[in-house]
Amino acid sequence: MKNLTTFWTICFTLFSAPMILHGQSTGDESAPTRWLKTNQQDLEKLYLHFHRNPELSLQENETAARFGQELEAAGCQVTYNVGGHGVVGILTNGDGPTVMVRSDLDGLPVVEQTNQPYASTRTAKDRNGNEVGVMHACGHDMHMTSLIGVARFMADHKNLWSGRLMFIGQPAEELGKGAEAMLNDGLYSKFGKPDYALALHCHPDVAAGQVQVRGGYTMANVDSVDIELFGRGGHGATPHLAIDPVVQAARLIMDVQTIVSREINATDPSVITVGSIHAGTKHNIIPDTCHLQLTVRSYSDEVRQQLLDAIRRKAKATAESAGAPEPEVVVSEGTPSTRNDEKLTATVRRAFAQALGQDNVQAAELQMWGEDFSRFGRSGVPSVMYFLGVVTQQRLDRYHDLGTVSPPLHSDQFYPDIEPAVRTGVTSMASAVLELMKRN
């Protein structure tokens, strides 16, 4: 009788225990977490390679080649030169949804000052022919490493999912051109339109080990505006004989600030920043022209158009009030706002909570950053971009104690803490993909 009781006790324990499937656990480690115990070191080495070898937008030759080679090694069918240096890797595993996982490839014209032993020392010629330093100051090296980790994990765990994975290495994100170029080059006609699209983005103020996500608007419309103000040059001692474009610029700089404060509904976030003003050559010479460069941020298409129309109107009025020729206003480098699909966001958030723990999944704040990943969502694909914490809480606390902030993206001081960032990047994205593609 005692043996029979023991037998039934063991059976009850075995069959009443919760099953762990698809990286979803009730307290135990997720499948991606277990896999990383023996694969993370190789991914960290890959991160160091990408970090040491950044390339500027539209120049991502070596980066695209290495990115594609890593996808090939993971078993993907890889196509190069899609929309420039774009890379597409396809991993098929039976019937099911098509899920796009996207990373960007390009670095920034920044001289790295992190003093890390693996810091970039690369230089390149920018679009104007100037020799500049190059750095992955926006975390695209971490984006690429996480995507390759997901590709390797999914290839090693085909028993957990079915469907078709589309891994994207996108060029020229920093110019807002790469996604559009890949779409215009027939991305969907060549490889099929995905059912879902996912991407992550490093966040310097979120603790490593955590992620943030929100439904709806996440990042902003971004427009670059160049304004050329015209005048009539002359001697600084006789301004009444000239038409001063610098004074026009001073008036316009103050005037455009009233667009947001007095013309836009206070509940519609928007920003107009004058980032550059250039005019003149000498103290006592009134120049003929003055050039302004603005960045304009918003969320809705209606507010975006309202801001741009108001800038044109105020620039024209400024010139007219000075008796100057009509200015030239050129809008360029525009990217639409990023809007996460609400239903997909809820699904992804659940997967994150199961893989990372509920406390490590937070609601993201609205950001005025821009991202051309938005174009995939605008093309009719339900999409989610979420934020990956990449700086340890200890380092964030140290910055706070010093009375400063964590170096922001695009700073020459920005760097992720590699181990927890890679671990969380791969775990979160792989868990989201598994949730969308899990076998019935």
Residue, then its C-alpha position, 0 to 999 in steps of 0.5 A: m500500500k505504501n508503494l502504491t501511495t508513493f506511485w500515485t503521489i508522483c503521478f499527481t505531481l508530474f501531471s499537475a505541474p504547469m507545462i512550459l511551452h514557447g518560452q512562457s513560464t510561470g516562474d521558471e526560466s523561459a526558453p530564450t533565457r535557457w538558450l542564452k546561457t550557452n550562446q550569449q558569449d558569442l553574441e557579445k563578441l558579435y556586438l563588439h564587432f558591430h560596435r567597433n566597425p560602424e558605417l554611415s548611412l548609405q555606406e553600410n557595405e561591410t555591416a550589411a555583408r556581416f549581417g547577411q552572413e550571420l543570417e545565412a549561418a543561422g539557416c536563412q535564405v538571404t538577399y542583399n542590396v534591397g533598397g540600397h544596402g538592405v538585407v532580407g533573411i527568410l526562415t521558413n518553418g511550415d504554415g503560419p503567419t509571416v513575422m518581420v523582425r527589423s533592425d537598422l544598420d547605420g551609425l552616426p558621424v560622431v567621434e566616440q568619447t566613451n573611453q571603453p576598450y572597444a570604442s570605435t576609431r573609425t572615420a569616413k567621408d560624410r555626404n559633404g566630403n568631410e572626414v568625420g568620426v563614426m560611432h554607433a551612438c544610437g544603439h543600432d549595434m545592439h539592435m543588430t545583435s539582438l536580431i541575430g540572436v533571435a534568428r539563431f534561437m528560432a533556427d534552434h527551436k523549430n519545434l516551438w513555432s511554425g510560419r515564416l520569419m522575415f529578418i530585415g537589416q535596414p540601411a539609412e535609418e538616421l536619414g529617414k530613407g532606408a525603410e522607404a527605399m526598401l519598400n520602393d524596391g519591392l520588399y513586399s512583392k519580392f518577399g511577401k507582405p508580413d502579417y506583423a512587424l516588430a522592432l526594438h529601440c535602445h533607451p538610455d534612461v530605462a534600466a537594463g533588464q527592463v522593456q517599455v511599450r505602449g499602444g498608439y503613438t510612440m514616436a513622432n513625425v519628424d521634418s527638417v526645414d531649411i529657410e533661406l532669408f534674403g536681404r541686401g548686404g551693406h556696411g555695419a555702420t550704415p544699416h539703413l542702406a541695407i536690408d539685414p537678414v540677420v535681424q529677420a532671422a532673430r525675429l523669425i526665431m522668436d516668432v516660430q516659437t509662438i506656433v506651438s504655444r499659441e496656434i497648436n492645441a495644448t493637448d497635441p504635443s509638438v516641437i519646433t527647434v532652430g538648430s542652426i543659423h549661419a550668416g555673414t563673414k565679418h563683424n562690420i558686414i551685413p550679409d545678403t542671406c541668412h540660413l536657418q535649419l529647424t527640426v519639427r516634431s508632431y504626432s498627427d498628420e493634421v498637426r504636422q501640416q499645420l506646423l509646416d504651413a505656419i512656418r512658411r507663413k511666418a517666414k514670408a511675413t518676416a521678409e515682407s515686414a522687412g521689405a525683403p524678397e520672399p524667403e525659400v522654405v524647403v522641407s526634407e528628411g521627413t518621417p511619419s510618426t510611429r504608431n503601435d497597433e493596439k491589439l498587437t501591443a497587448t499580445v507582445r506585452r503579455a509575452f514580455a511579462q511571461a518572459l521577463g516578469q511583470d515588474n520588468v515590463q513598463a508603460a512607455e512614455l511618448q517620445m519626440w524621437g523619429e523612426d522610419f520603422s513607422r513606414f512599415g506600419r503606414s504600409g498596412v502591417p500591424s507593427v510594434m516598436y518597443f524600448l529596450g533598457v540598456v543601462t544598468q540601474q547601478r549606473l543610472d543611480r550613479y548619474h543621478d547621484l552626480g546630479t546629471v543624466s545618462p548620456p542620451l542617444h546620439s551622444d559621444q558618451f552613450y554606451p550600453d551595458i552589453e551583457p544585460a542589454v543583449r540578454t533582455g533584447v534577445t529574450s524579449m524579442a524571441s518571446a514576442v515572436l514565439e507568441l505570434m508563431k507558436r504551434n497550436 
